[in-house]
Amino acid sequence: MKKQIWMALAGVVLAIFVLAFAPVLWQMVQGPGVAATAERDLPWQVETLGEGRSRVFGLEPGRSTLADAVSRWGDALQLALLAAPGEGGQLEAFVDGATLGFVSGKLVLVADLPAAQAQEMQARASKTEVLASGARRYTLAAADQPLALSQRLSTISLLPSLSLDETTLLQRFGPPNERVLVQGQLHLLYPDKGLDITLGTEGKAARPLLQYVAPREFTRLTAPLRQNGGGQ
């Protein structure tokens, strides 16, 4: 009888041990690949592909299309045409709560569109909203969505949910090729990555804006800075 009791207690202890350490044992058996899945698509993981190309968040600026982004984020991706006063308009898709590795924030994907096509889409839009900036947001008609989704991404932007200071950003991204201060905003420029990190105030923590383009098209990001007196 005592032997049976001891065997039962031993079985209970063994079951508790297995339940407590099963996740650790599973990761040891599976190897580093399982743990590494959470480390994919982080903002500082920019893959340079040569010939002025790059890849970030699984997308390649200048080559990937809005359809590629939809295959990644599905219904979470909201698509519209935005037109600032006096401008033709650009296609924009965004995910408000994008999760990129262990970083979250608002992800915005921009695709250029010829002015004539933009005007036609505006005329057929199913809904129009006026934003606080004065720009107009047009909800595309169903007939225009296939053409919109075929357009190539020109810019990928991320606004992380957390405030970060320059020191923290440098630890992740490394030293920039250039630091440019324009109208009170500090820009950390990484032309080899096609990346411009904008901080609200020099030296202070803020929600940074990260903008990615193909490295060969880095002037998309720097030209407006030069026009406003930022560097050469």
N, CA, C and O of each residue as an XYZ file, in Angstrom:
928
protein
N       0.825     -1.206      0.000
C       0.000      0.000      0.000
C       0.862      1.261      0.000
O       0.631      2.188     -0.776
N       1.876      1.276      0.899
C       2.769      2.440      0.963
C       3.504      2.618     -0.356
O       3.736      3.735     -0.817
N       3.871      1.461     -0.961
C       4.599      1.528     -2.234
C       3.736      2.183     -3.300
O       4.238      2.970     -4.103
N       2.437      1.868     -3.319
C       1.544      2.444     -4.301
C       1.388      3.955     -4.089
O       1.334      4.732     -5.043
N       1.319      4.345     -2.809
C       1.196      5.780     -2.498
C       2.418      6.546     -2.975
O       2.307      7.608     -3.588
N       3.610      5.978     -2.678
C       4.849      6.642     -3.106
C       4.944      6.721     -4.635
O       5.422      7.719     -5.173
N       4.501      5.695     -5.320
C       4.531      5.699     -6.778
C       3.574      6.763     -7.321
O       3.885      7.433     -8.305
N       2.422      6.918     -6.689
C       1.469      7.943     -7.121
C       2.031      9.345     -6.919
O       1.903     10.205     -7.790
N       2.659      9.569     -5.753
C       3.272     10.877     -5.479
C       4.394     11.178     -6.472
O       4.540     12.307     -6.941
N       5.172     10.158     -6.779
C       6.263     10.353     -7.742
C       5.711     10.732     -9.104
O       6.285     11.564     -9.806
N       4.584     10.113     -9.478
C       3.966     10.447    -10.757
C       3.495     11.879    -10.806
O       3.645     12.553    -11.825
N       2.915     12.362     -9.687
C       2.455     13.754     -9.616
C       3.623     14.719     -9.742
O       3.541     15.703    -10.477
N       4.716     14.443     -9.025
C       5.907     15.309     -9.080
C       6.462     15.354    -10.487
O       6.836     16.421    -10.976
N       6.522     14.187    -11.154
C       7.040     14.136    -12.518
C       6.169     14.951    -13.462
O       6.683     15.655    -14.331
N       4.841     14.860    -13.295
C       3.936     15.615    -14.163
C       4.125     17.110    -13.979
O       4.132     17.871    -14.947
N       4.283     17.537    -12.691
C       4.508     18.967    -12.429
C       5.812     19.428    -13.068
O       5.872     20.515    -13.643
N       6.848     18.616    -12.973
C       8.152     18.959    -13.560
C       8.034     19.129    -15.078
O       8.554     20.088    -15.648
N       7.348     18.189    -15.719
C       7.215     18.241    -17.180
C       6.452     19.482    -17.614
O       6.847     20.147    -18.572
N       5.346     19.807    -16.910
C       4.560     20.977    -17.259
C       5.349     22.264    -17.074
O       5.221     23.193    -17.871
N       6.154     22.320    -16.039
C       6.916     23.542    -15.739
C       8.027     23.779    -16.751
O       8.293     24.922    -17.123
N       8.680     22.704    -17.202
C       9.858     22.865    -18.036
C       9.632     22.483    -19.494
O      10.569     22.512    -20.291
N       8.416     22.129    -19.846
C       8.146     21.731    -21.228
C       8.508     22.813    -22.244
O       9.135     22.503    -23.257
N       8.120     24.120    -22.000
C       8.488     25.142    -22.991
C       9.989     25.261    -23.190
O      10.456     25.427    -24.316
N      10.755     25.178    -22.091
C      12.210     25.282    -22.209
C      12.772     24.094    -22.989
O      13.618     24.255    -23.868
N      12.283     22.897    -22.649
C      12.762     21.704    -23.339
C      12.416     21.757    -24.815
O      13.211     21.342    -25.659
N      11.215     22.275    -25.135
C      10.808     22.366    -26.539
C      11.721     23.284    -27.335
O      12.097     22.966    -28.463
N      12.083     24.432    -26.746
C      12.974     25.348    -27.445
C      14.359     24.740    -27.615
O      15.017     24.969    -28.630
N      14.811     23.958    -26.615
C      16.122     23.328    -26.723
C      16.130     22.307    -27.856
O      17.111     22.184    -28.589
N      15.016     21.573    -27.989
C      14.936     20.576    -29.059
C      14.845     21.250    -30.421
O      15.489     20.822    -31.378
N      14.041     22.310    -30.503
C      13.818     22.956    -31.788
C      15.005     23.793    -32.239
O      15.158     24.040    -33.435
N      15.845     24.234    -31.317
C      16.997     25.031    -31.696
C      16.664     26.513    -31.732
O      15.558     26.895    -31.351
N      17.604     27.378    -32.187
C      17.424     28.830    -32.121
C      16.389     29.364    -33.073
O      15.954     30.505    -32.918
N      15.968     28.573    -34.073
C      15.033     29.091    -35.061
C      13.710     29.524    -34.460
O      13.133     30.512    -34.914
N      13.211     28.823    -33.458
C      11.917     29.157    -32.871
C      11.979     30.493    -32.158
O      11.117     31.346    -32.371
N      12.976     30.690    -31.321
C      13.098     31.949    -30.586
C      13.346     33.113    -31.528
O      12.943     34.241    -31.245
N      14.010     32.843    -32.656
C      14.374     33.924    -33.567
C      13.179     34.472    -34.326
O      13.269     35.562    -34.890
N      12.053     33.748    -34.360
C      10.926     34.233    -35.132
C      10.418     35.572    -34.625
O       9.902     36.369    -35.408
N      10.552     35.833    -33.343
C      10.110     37.107    -32.780
C      11.050     38.242    -33.138
O      10.721     39.408    -32.919
N      12.216     37.920    -33.686
C      13.208     38.941    -33.982
C      13.177     39.366    -35.448
O      14.057     40.109    -35.883
N      12.196     38.920    -36.216
C      12.123     39.288    -37.617
C      11.438     40.633    -37.787
O      10.644     41.053    -36.946
N      11.762     41.311    -38.905
C      11.062     42.526    -39.321
C      11.185     43.677    -38.340
O      10.299     44.529    -38.274
N      12.265     43.715    -37.580
C      12.488     44.860    -36.700
C      12.935     46.065    -37.531
O      13.534     45.883    -38.591
N      12.661     47.286    -37.078
C      12.938     48.470    -37.891
C      14.398     48.635    -38.304
O      14.679     49.208    -39.356
N      15.326     48.142    -37.489
C      16.751     48.298    -37.822
C      17.289     47.140    -38.658
O      18.471     47.121    -39.000
N      16.443     46.189    -38.984
C      16.871     45.069    -39.820
C      16.606     45.404    -41.288
O      15.690     44.865    -41.910
N      17.425     46.302    -41.822
C      17.321     46.705    -43.222
C      18.325     45.879    -44.023
O      19.529     45.928    -43.771
N      17.821     45.136    -44.972
C      18.679     44.277    -45.794
C      19.047     45.025    -47.072
O      18.169     45.375    -47.861
N      20.335     45.272    -47.279
C      20.790     45.913    -48.502
C      21.046     44.839    -49.553
O      21.739     43.856    -49.292
N      20.480     45.035    -50.741
C      20.468     44.004    -51.773
C      21.403     44.296    -52.937
O      21.473     43.503    -53.876
N      22.119     45.409    -52.902
C      22.963     45.781    -54.023
C      22.152     46.500    -55.092
O      20.923     46.435    -55.101
N      22.851     47.184    -55.990
C      22.217     47.935    -57.072
C      21.222     48.967    -56.554
O      20.212     49.255    -57.197
N      21.526     49.521    -55.373
C      20.667     50.567    -54.826
C      19.334     50.087    -54.322
O      18.377     50.859    -54.258
N      19.255     48.799    -53.956
C      17.991     48.218    -53.479
C      18.114     47.850    -52.008
O      19.216     47.697    -51.480
N      16.951     47.709    -51.349
C      16.928     47.305    -49.944
C      15.597     46.623    -49.650
O      14.650     46.701    -50.434
N      15.550     45.958    -48.507
C      14.311     45.307    -48.077
C      14.130     45.551    -46.582
O      15.077     45.423    -45.806
N      12.910     45.903    -46.184
C      12.584     46.105    -44.780
C      11.139     45.678    -44.567
O      10.285     45.931    -45.417
N      10.861     45.038    -43.450
C       9.521     44.533    -43.137
C       9.012     43.568    -44.213
O       7.806     43.432    -44.417
N       9.941     42.906    -44.893
C       9.556     41.971    -45.938
C       9.161     42.628    -47.248
O       8.689     41.942    -48.155
N       9.342     43.949    -47.376
C       8.973     44.693    -48.583
C      10.190     45.411    -49.147
O      11.098     45.798    -48.411
N      10.193     45.581    -50.463
C      11.317     46.249    -51.127
C      10.819     47.550    -51.755
O      10.098     47.512    -52.753
N      11.193     48.708    -51.183
C      10.773     49.985    -51.774
C      11.230     50.077    -53.230
O      12.362     49.727    -53.563
N      10.340     50.546    -54.076
C      10.665     50.677    -55.486
C      10.347     49.445    -56.307
O      10.345     49.509    -57.536
N      10.073     48.309    -55.647
C       9.760     47.071    -56.373
C       8.486     46.404    -55.871
O       7.636     46.003    -56.666
N       8.356     46.287    -54.569
C       7.146     45.666    -54.029
C       5.936     46.548    -54.331
O       6.059     47.767    -54.456
N       4.778     45.924    -54.444
C       3.545     46.650    -54.736
C       2.636     46.691    -53.508
O       2.886     46.033    -52.498
N       1.583     47.478    -53.631
C       0.597     47.507    -52.553
C      -0.063     46.139    -52.385
O      -0.477     45.779    -51.284
N      -0.161     45.380    -53.474
C      -0.708     44.027    -53.376
C       0.178     43.145    -52.506
O      -0.327     42.302    -51.765
N       1.500     43.331    -52.587
C       2.420     42.581    -51.726
C       2.160     42.915    -50.262
O       2.220     42.043    -49.395
N       1.874     44.177    -49.999
C       1.589     44.595    -48.618
C       0.273     43.992    -48.137
O       0.163     43.591    -46.978
N      -0.721     43.923    -49.011
C      -2.007     43.330    -48.639
C      -1.840     41.847    -48.309
O      -2.474     41.335    -47.386
N      -0.980     41.158    -49.073
C      -0.753     39.745    -48.786
C      -0.114     39.545    -47.425
O      -0.206     38.468    -46.838
N       0.538     40.598    -46.923
C       1.189     40.518    -45.620
C       0.240     40.904    -44.483
O       0.186     40.218    -43.462
N      -0.511     42.005    -44.654
C      -1.336     42.520    -43.552
C      -2.837     42.319    -43.754
O      -3.612     42.513    -42.818
N      -3.252     41.940    -44.937
C      -4.650     41.614    -45.170
C      -5.593     42.770    -44.901
O      -5.317     43.908    -45.282
N      -6.705     42.480    -44.246
C      -7.742     43.483    -44.008
C      -7.304     44.586    -43.059
O      -7.959     45.625    -42.984
N      -6.206     44.383    -42.329
C      -5.718     45.431    -41.424
C      -5.169     46.631    -42.198
O      -5.029     47.721    -41.645
N      -4.857     46.420    -43.489
C      -4.290     47.483    -44.323
C      -5.422     48.308    -44.927
O      -6.280     47.771    -45.628
N      -5.423     49.611    -44.655
C      -6.453     50.509    -45.177
C      -5.879     51.324    -46.327
O      -4.817     51.932    -46.197
N      -6.579     51.334    -47.443
C      -6.091     51.953    -48.674
C      -6.930     53.172    -49.026
O      -8.157     53.138    -48.928
N      -6.260     54.262    -49.441
C      -6.969     55.480    -49.846
C      -6.046     56.310    -50.735
O      -4.850     56.042    -50.842
N      -6.631     57.317    -51.363
C      -5.873     58.285    -52.149
C      -5.875     59.598    -51.377
O      -6.937     60.115    -51.032
N      -4.694     60.138    -51.103
C      -4.577     61.403    -50.376
C      -4.071     62.484    -51.318
O      -3.144     62.267    -52.098
N      -4.695     63.648    -51.231
C      -4.286     64.770    -52.070
C      -4.209     66.030    -51.230
O      -5.213     66.489    -50.684
N      -3.003     66.588    -51.131
C      -2.832     67.863    -50.437
C      -3.310     68.982    -51.353
O      -3.370     68.796    -52.568
N      -3.654     70.148    -50.788
C      -4.110     71.264    -51.635
C      -3.094     71.592    -52.728
O      -1.915     71.809    -52.445
N      -3.555     71.626    -53.961
C      -2.683     71.957    -55.080
C      -1.853     70.802    -55.600
O      -1.030     70.997    -56.494
N      -2.045     69.595    -55.063
C      -1.271     68.440    -55.518
C      -2.195     67.386    -56.118
O      -3.390     67.339    -55.826
N      -1.604     66.537    -56.971
C      -2.394     65.537    -57.682
C      -2.893     64.410    -56.814
O      -4.002     63.915    -57.016
N      -2.092     63.994    -55.849
C      -2.500     62.917    -54.961
C      -1.581     61.720    -55.039
O      -0.891     61.516    -56.038
N      -1.575     60.930    -53.983
C      -0.764     59.723    -53.920
C      -1.550     58.638    -53.195
O      -2.382     58.914    -52.331
N      -1.261     57.410    -53.569
C      -1.895     56.277    -52.914
C      -1.217     56.036    -51.580
O       0.009     56.078    -51.482
N      -2.011     55.785    -50.561
C      -1.469     55.543    -49.228
C      -2.220     54.388    -48.578
O      -3.450     54.341    -48.594
N      -1.469     53.469    -48.014
C      -2.064     52.380    -47.243
C      -1.426     52.398    -45.861
O      -0.230     52.659    -45.731
N      -2.216     52.123    -44.835
C      -1.640     52.184    -43.495
C      -2.225     51.107    -42.603
O      -3.344     50.635    -42.804
N      -1.432     50.735    -41.610
C      -1.848     49.811    -40.562
C      -1.636     50.537    -39.241
O      -0.501     50.870    -38.900
N      -2.690     50.785    -38.501
C      -2.570     51.554    -37.255
C      -1.792     50.810    -36.178
O      -0.980     51.413    -35.477
N      -2.026     49.531    -36.040
C      -1.366     48.771    -34.978
C      -0.448     47.701    -35.527
O      -0.570     46.534    -35.155
N       0.466     48.074    -36.400
C       1.378     47.100    -36.993
C       2.343     46.566    -35.933
O       2.875     47.335    -35.132
N       2.567     45.257    -35.928
C       3.530     44.633    -35.033
C       4.712     44.160    -35.855
O       4.565     43.317    -36.739
N       5.886     44.704    -35.562
C       7.105     44.418    -36.319
C       8.147     43.899    -35.333
O       8.826     44.678    -34.665
N       8.266     42.572    -35.250
C       9.084     41.993    -34.194
C       8.431     42.313    -32.864
O       7.259     42.000    -32.654
N       9.184     42.939    -31.960
C       8.595     43.365    -30.688
C       8.326     44.867    -30.667
O       8.088     45.444    -29.605
N       8.363     45.507    -31.852
C       8.074     46.934    -31.976
C       6.691     47.092    -32.616
O       6.354     46.374    -33.557
N       5.899     48.026    -32.109
C       4.587     48.291    -32.692
C       4.475     49.776    -33.020
O       5.203     50.604    -32.472
N       3.562     50.094    -33.911
C       3.360     51.482    -34.286
C       2.503     51.587    -35.530
O       1.939     50.594    -35.989
N       2.405     52.786    -36.076
C       1.638     53.022    -37.294
C       2.550     52.891    -38.498
O       3.571     53.571    -38.592
N       2.180     52.021    -39.411
C       2.948     51.782    -40.629
C       2.205     52.416    -41.798
O       1.013     52.174    -41.986
N       2.915     53.233    -42.588
C       2.310     53.919    -43.730
C       3.104     53.570    -44.989
O       4.327     53.707    -45.025
N       2.394     53.122    -46.012
C       3.006     52.743    -47.284
C       2.486     53.693    -48.360
O       1.278     53.880    -48.500
N       3.404     54.291    -49.116
C       3.025     55.273    -50.133
C       3.433     54.762    -51.505
O       4.539     54.252    -51.686
N       2.531     54.902    -52.467
C       2.821     54.556    -53.857
C       2.472     55.753    -54.733
O       1.408     56.351    -54.576
N       3.356     56.100    -55.645
C       3.098     57.220    -56.552
C       2.102     56.800    -57.628
O       1.991     55.621    -57.967
N       1.394     57.768    -58.149
C       0.396     57.512    -59.168
C       0.414     58.676    -60.157
O       0.445     59.832    -59.735
N       0.396     58.401    -61.461
C       0.329     59.501    -62.440
C      -0.843     60.424    -62.152
O      -1.908     59.975    -61.730
N      -0.643     61.719    -62.383
C      -1.649     62.726    -62.028
C      -2.988     62.469    -62.704
O      -4.040     62.645    -62.089
N      -2.954     62.057    -63.958
C      -4.212     61.831    -64.681
C      -5.023     60.704    -64.029
O      -6.238     60.821    -63.868
N      -4.349     59.626    -63.660
C      -5.048     58.515    -63.016
C      -5.554     58.914    -61.633
O      -6.634     58.494    -61.220
N      -4.779     59.720    -60.923
C      -5.200     60.179    -59.603
C      -6.485     60.997    -59.703
O      -7.391     60.833    -58.886
N      -6.566     61.867    -60.692
C      -7.765     62.684    -60.863
C      -8.980     61.826    -61.197
O     -10.079     62.077    -60.701
N      -8.781     60.813    -62.039
C      -9.892     59.924    -62.393
C     -10.379     59.153    -61.162
O     -11.582     58.965    -60.977
N      -9.449     58.714    -60.333
C      -9.830     57.994    -59.117
C     -10.571     58.899    -58.146
O     -11.520     58.474    -57.487
N     -10.130     60.153    -58.062
C     -10.825     61.097    -57.188
C     -12.271     61.286    -57.637
O     -13.183     61.351    -56.813
N     -12.471     61.375    -58.954
C     -13.816     61.597    -59.477
C     -14.729     60.406    -59.198
O     -15.939     60.574    -59.050
N     -14.157     59.203    -59.124
C     -14.971     58.003    -58.902
C     -15.004     57.567    -57.439
O     -15.631     56.559    -57.111
N     -14.347     58.300    -56.569
C     -14.229     57.885    -55.164
C     -15.601     57.684    -54.527
O     -16.543     58.431    -54.791
N     -15.689     56.660    -53.684
C     -16.951     56.373    -53.009
C     -17.165     57.253    -51.780
O     -18.282     57.349    -51.271
N     -16.091     57.899    -51.301
C     -16.197     58.741    -50.114
C     -15.036     59.727    -50.096
O     -13.927     59.393    -50.514
N     -15.291     60.945    -49.611
C     -14.247     61.970    -49.516
C     -14.263     62.574    -48.123
O     -15.321     62.922    -47.599
N     -13.074     62.698    -47.523
C     -12.947     63.311    -46.195
C     -11.916     64.427    -46.258
O     -10.918     64.316    -46.970
N     -12.156     65.506    -45.511
C     -11.184     66.589    -45.394
C     -10.456     66.420    -44.066
O     -11.089     66.411    -43.010
N      -9.130     66.286    -44.108
C      -8.335     66.055    -42.913
C      -7.969     67.381    -42.248
O      -8.141     68.448    -42.837
N      -7.470     67.304    -41.035
C      -7.099     68.518    -40.293
C      -6.015     69.305    -41.016
O      -5.944     70.527    -40.885
N      -5.168     68.614    -41.778
C      -4.089     69.278    -42.508
C      -4.580     70.030    -43.735
O      -3.831     70.791    -44.347
N      -5.842     69.813    -44.090
C      -6.382     70.421    -45.305
C      -6.366     69.475    -46.487
O      -6.993     69.746    -47.511
N      -5.658     68.374    -46.356
C      -5.622     67.377    -47.426
C      -6.956     66.644    -47.477
O      -7.719     66.639    -46.511
N      -7.220     66.031    -48.616
C      -8.442     65.252    -48.789
C      -8.090     63.771    -48.925
O      -7.132     63.404    -49.605
N      -8.884     62.937    -48.266
C      -8.709     61.495    -48.362
C      -9.882     60.919    -49.145
O     -11.044     61.097    -48.779
N      -9.554     60.228    -50.226
C     -10.564     59.644    -51.100
C     -10.568     58.129    -50.913
O      -9.538     57.473    -51.070
N     -11.734     57.582    -50.577
C     -11.896     56.136    -50.512
C     -12.132     55.627    -51.926
O     -13.063     56.072    -52.598
N     -11.307     54.709    -52.378
C     -11.347     54.288    -53.770
C     -12.601     53.485    -54.094
O     -13.098     52.712    -53.276
N     -13.094     53.690    -55.308
C     -14.170     52.853    -55.814
C     -13.636     51.440    -56.021
O     -12.446     51.251    -56.273
N     -14.509     50.458    -55.914
C     -14.089     49.062    -56.047
C     -13.411     48.806    -57.387
O     -12.485     47.998    -57.465
N     -13.856     49.483    -58.442
C     -13.289     49.270    -59.774
C     -11.851     49.761    -59.880
O     -11.103     49.307    -60.745
N     -11.459     50.686    -59.004
C     -10.106     51.257    -59.075
C      -9.097     50.516    -58.194
O      -7.895     50.759    -58.300
N      -9.557     49.641    -57.353
C      -8.641     48.993    -56.415
C      -7.611     48.079    -57.080
O      -6.455     48.082    -56.655
N      -7.973     47.292    -58.110
C      -6.936     46.461    -58.752
C      -5.771     47.280    -59.301
O      -4.613     46.893    -59.136
N      -6.065     48.413    -59.955
C      -4.997     49.269    -60.474
C      -4.173     49.843    -59.331
O      -2.946     49.903    -59.411
N      -4.854     50.269    -58.259
C      -4.130     50.833    -57.121
C      -3.189     49.803    -56.504
O      -2.052     50.130    -56.165
N      -3.647     48.576    -56.358
C      -2.834     47.541    -55.720
C      -1.635     47.141    -56.568
O      -0.674     46.574    -56.049
N      -1.677     47.427    -57.855
C      -0.553     47.070    -58.729
C       0.581     48.094    -58.690
O       1.643     47.860    -59.267
N       0.364     49.230    -58.013
C       1.373     50.287    -57.983
C       2.516     49.946    -57.022
O       2.307     49.344    -55.969
N       3.725     50.347    -57.414
C       4.911     50.053    -56.612
C       5.052     51.026    -55.441
O       4.713     52.205    -55.546
N       5.551     50.509    -54.344
C       5.778     51.340    -53.160
C       6.959     52.263    -53.385
O       8.003     51.832    -53.873
N       6.802     53.513    -53.038
C       7.922     54.456    -53.127
C       8.533     54.726    -51.755
O       9.748     54.880    -51.633
N       7.691     54.784    -50.724
C       8.157     55.108    -49.376
C       7.422     54.238    -48.355
O       6.220     53.999    -48.466
N       8.174     53.776    -47.365
C       7.613     53.050    -46.229
C       7.947     53.848    -44.978
O       9.115     54.148    -44.728
N       6.940     54.193    -44.195
C       7.164     54.992    -42.989
C       6.618     54.267    -41.765
O       5.604     53.572    -41.831
N       7.312     54.446    -40.654
C       6.888     53.860    -39.387
C       6.946     54.906    -38.291
O       7.961     55.579    -38.116
N       5.850     55.040    -37.551
C       5.814     55.887    -36.364
C       5.652     54.967    -35.160
O       4.534     54.563    -34.838
N       6.769     54.626    -34.482
C       6.676     53.692    -33.346
C       5.791     54.245    -32.238
O       5.617     55.456    -32.103
N       5.240     53.339    -31.457
C       4.351     53.755    -30.371
C       5.110     54.302    -29.168
O       4.520     54.966    -28.316
N       6.423     54.027    -29.086
C       7.220     54.466    -27.945
C       8.083     55.674    -28.294
O       8.501     55.839    -29.440
N       8.343     56.505    -27.309
C       9.280     57.613    -27.469
C      10.709     57.099    -27.282
O      10.985     56.297    -26.391
N      11.605     57.578    -28.140
C      13.002     57.151    -28.088
C      13.894     58.373    -28.222
O      13.537     59.340    -28.896
N      15.060     58.329    -27.574
C      16.009     59.426    -27.729
C      17.088     59.024    -28.731
O      17.137     57.884    -29.192
N      17.945     59.979    -29.054
C      18.968     59.737    -30.070
C      19.925     58.626    -29.660
O      20.325     57.815    -30.496
N      20.292     58.579    -28.396
C      21.233     57.561    -27.918
C      20.696     56.158    -28.161
O      21.422     55.282    -28.631
N      19.431     55.950    -27.840
C      18.813     54.638    -28.037
C      18.767     54.277    -29.517
O      19.037     53.134    -29.887
N      18.429     55.243    -30.363
C      18.366     54.985    -31.798
C      19.743     54.626    -32.356
O      19.861     53.744    -33.207
N      20.776     55.308    -31.878
C      22.129     55.018    -32.368
C      22.580     53.621    -31.954
O      23.318     52.960    -32.684
N      22.141     53.182    -30.799
C      22.482     51.825    -30.360
C      21.895     50.786    -31.298
O      22.505     49.741    -31.523
N      20.734     51.055    -31.841
C      20.059     50.105    -32.726
C      20.502     50.244    -34.177
O      20.751     49.241    -34.846
N      20.602     51.470    -34.667
C      20.855     51.702    -36.085
C      22.319     51.991    -36.411
O      22.723     51.933    -37.572
N      23.113     52.303    -35.382
C      24.500     52.682    -35.632
C      24.602     54.159    -35.951
O      23.582     54.840    -36.057
N      25.839     54.675    -36.109
C      26.017     56.098    -36.396
C      25.520     56.454    -37.795
O      25.754     55.700    -38.739
N      24.841     57.586    -37.942
C      24.360     57.988    -39.270
C      25.484     58.566    -40.109
O      26.526     58.953    -39.580
N      25.276     58.625    -41.401
C      26.240     59.294    -42.281
C      26.194     60.801    -42.099
O      27.180     61.499    -42.341
N      25.032     61.300    -41.667
C      24.859     62.745    -41.539
C      23.749     63.044    -40.545
O      22.756     62.322    -40.467
N      23.932     64.115    -39.789
C      22.899     64.637    -38.891
C      22.494     66.008    -39.410
O      23.337     66.891    -39.571
N      21.221     66.182    -39.669
C      20.742     67.441    -40.236
C      19.636     67.989    -39.343
O      18.697     67.273    -38.995
N      19.750     69.253    -38.976
C      18.749     69.916    -38.156
C      17.964     70.881    -39.036
O      18.529     71.828    -39.584
N      16.668     70.643    -39.170
C      15.810     71.468    -40.019
C      14.568     71.850    -39.236
O      13.791     70.990    -38.822
N      14.391     73.130    -39.038
C      13.196     73.657    -38.361
C      12.939     72.951    -37.027
O      11.809     72.568    -36.723
N      13.995     72.786    -36.244
C      13.891     72.198    -34.921
C      13.790     70.688    -34.895
O      13.667     70.102    -33.819
N      13.838     70.038    -36.055
C      13.766     68.587    -36.113
C      15.114     68.013    -36.546
O      15.724     68.472    -37.512
N      15.554     67.013    -35.817
C      16.825     66.368    -36.114
C      16.591     65.171    -37.024
O      15.754     64.314    -36.744
N      17.345     65.128    -38.120
C      17.263     64.021    -39.072
C      18.574     63.235    -39.031
O      19.655     63.797    -39.210
N      18.461     61.930    -38.794
C      19.603     61.030    -38.865
C      19.528     60.323    -40.211
O      18.580     59.586    -40.479
N      20.524     60.546    -41.051
C      20.468     60.074    -42.437
C      21.371     58.871    -42.646
O      22.550     58.888    -42.290
N      20.787     57.811    -43.238
C      21.501     56.573    -43.552
C      21.293     56.266    -45.038
O      20.437     55.448    -45.375
N      22.050     56.897    -45.925
C      21.821     56.703    -47.362
C      22.022     55.266    -47.833
O      21.352     54.825    -48.767
N      22.944     54.524    -47.195
C      23.156     53.135    -47.612
C      21.958     52.255    -47.300
O      21.772     51.220    -47.939
N      21.134     52.654    -46.318
C      19.915     51.927    -45.968
C      18.677     52.564    -46.580
O      17.590     51.991    -46.522
N      18.837     53.752    -47.168
C      17.671     54.478    -47.667
C      16.766     54.923    -46.539
O      15.543     54.862    -46.668
N      17.345     55.370    -45.434
C      16.585     55.637    -44.204
C      16.842     57.043    -43.663
O      17.981     57.502    -43.571
N      15.748     57.702    -43.310
C      15.795     58.987    -42.608
C      15.002     58.836    -41.316
O      13.807     58.543    -41.342
N      15.681     59.041    -40.176
C      15.007     59.006    -38.876
C      14.851     60.444    -38.405
O      15.832     61.176    -38.273
N      13.610     60.841    -38.152
C      13.332     62.210    -37.737
C      12.928     62.228    -36.268
O      12.027     61.504    -35.845
N      13.620     63.076    -35.495
C      13.291     63.272    -34.085
C      12.728     64.677    -33.909
O      13.188     65.625    -34.544
N      11.725     64.800    -33.039
C      11.060     66.077    -32.863
C      11.958     67.166    -32.320
O      11.905     68.302    -32.791
N      12.788     66.841    -31.331
C      13.663     67.822    -30.709
C      15.023     67.195    -30.476
O      15.117     66.076    -29.971
N      16.064     67.902    -30.836
C      17.417     67.366    -30.708
C      17.723     67.015    -29.253
O      17.552     67.836    -28.351
N      18.178     65.777    -29.043
C      18.636     65.348    -27.733
C      17.553     64.869    -26.785
O      17.871     64.349    -25.716
N      16.291     65.025    -27.136
C      15.210     64.635    -26.239
C      14.433     63.440    -26.799
O      14.388     63.222    -28.009
N      13.833     62.685    -25.905
C      13.049     61.530    -26.318
C      11.766     61.994    -27.001
O      11.114     62.931    -26.539
N      11.411     61.340    -28.092
C      10.196     61.646    -28.825
C       9.835     60.428    -29.658
O      10.629     59.499    -29.800
N       8.635     60.445    -30.203
C       8.266     59.364    -31.119
C       8.930     59.647    -32.458
O       8.533     60.588    -33.145
N       9.917     58.872    -32.846
C      10.618     59.153    -34.097
C       9.777     58.740    -35.301
O       8.909     57.872    -35.202
N      10.049     59.372    -36.428
C       9.456     58.971    -37.700
C      10.559     58.329    -38.527
O      11.582     58.960    -38.796
N      10.361     57.092    -38.928
C      11.326     56.364    -39.741
C      10.786     56.268    -41.159
O       9.696     55.740    -41.379
N      11.551     56.781    -42.126
C      11.138     56.746    -43.524
C      12.166     55.963    -44.335
O      13.364     56.243    -44.284
N      11.670     54.973    -45.087
C      12.534     54.109    -45.890
C      12.205     54.281    -47.374
O      11.039     54.295    -47.766
N      13.248     54.412    -48.186
C      13.116     54.380    -49.642
C      14.214     53.465    -50.170
O      15.090     53.043    -49.415
N      14.170     53.160    -51.458
C      15.287     52.440    -52.057
C      16.524     53.332    -51.961
O      16.428     54.521    -52.265
N      17.685     52.808    -51.549
C      18.874     53.654    -51.410
C      19.198     54.464    -52.658
O      19.696     55.585    -52.552
N      18.922     53.912    -53.844
C      19.215     54.649    -55.077
C      18.301     55.862    -55.243
O      18.574     56.737    -56.066
N      17.218     55.917    -54.464
C      16.281     57.040    -54.535
C      16.305     57.869    -53.254
O      15.294     58.452    -52.863
N      17.455     57.914    -52.615
C      17.539     58.584    -51.311
C      17.253     60.078    -51.400
O      16.873     60.695    -50.405
N      17.432     60.668    -52.584
C      17.146     62.104    -52.726
C      15.668     62.415    -52.508
O      15.312     63.569    -52.269
N      14.804     61.406    -52.587
C      13.396     61.626    -52.247
C      13.270     62.192    -50.832
O      12.410     63.027    -50.554
N      14.151     61.716    -49.945
C      14.100     62.135    -48.551
C      14.951     63.365    -48.278
O      14.585     64.201    -47.452
N      16.085     63.485    -48.962
C      17.001     64.579    -48.659
C      16.671     65.866    -49.393
O      16.968     66.946    -48.881
N      16.063     65.793    -50.584
C      15.782     67.010    -51.352
C      14.946     68.007    -50.565
O      15.284     69.191    -50.565
N      13.852     67.590    -49.882
C      13.089     68.568    -49.094
C      13.908     69.174    -47.959
O      13.703     70.334    -47.601
N      14.838     68.396    -47.385
C      15.668     68.932    -46.308
C      16.611     69.992    -46.831
O      16.802     71.024    -46.188
N      17.217     69.749    -48.011
C      18.136     70.723    -48.595
C      17.397     72.014    -48.943
O      17.929     73.111    -48.773
N      16.175     71.872    -49.427
C      15.404     73.061    -49.795
C      15.085     73.932    -48.593
O      14.883     75.139    -48.722
N      15.041     73.303    -47.414
C      14.741     74.050    -46.193
C      16.000     74.400    -45.393
O      15.927     74.716    -44.206
N      17.145     74.340    -46.059
C      18.386     74.768    -45.426
C      19.098     73.742    -44.619
O      19.958     74.086    -43.809
N      18.771     72.473    -44.809
C      19.434     71.400    -44.063
C      20.626     70.849    -44.795
O      20.461     69.976    -45.647
N      21.807     71.310    -44.507
C      23.028     70.788    -45.117
C      23.228     71.330    -46.513
O      22.661     72.352    -46.899
N      24.065     70.604    -47.270
C      24.453     71.073    -48.592
C      23.366     70.791    -49.623
O      23.528     71.122    -50.798
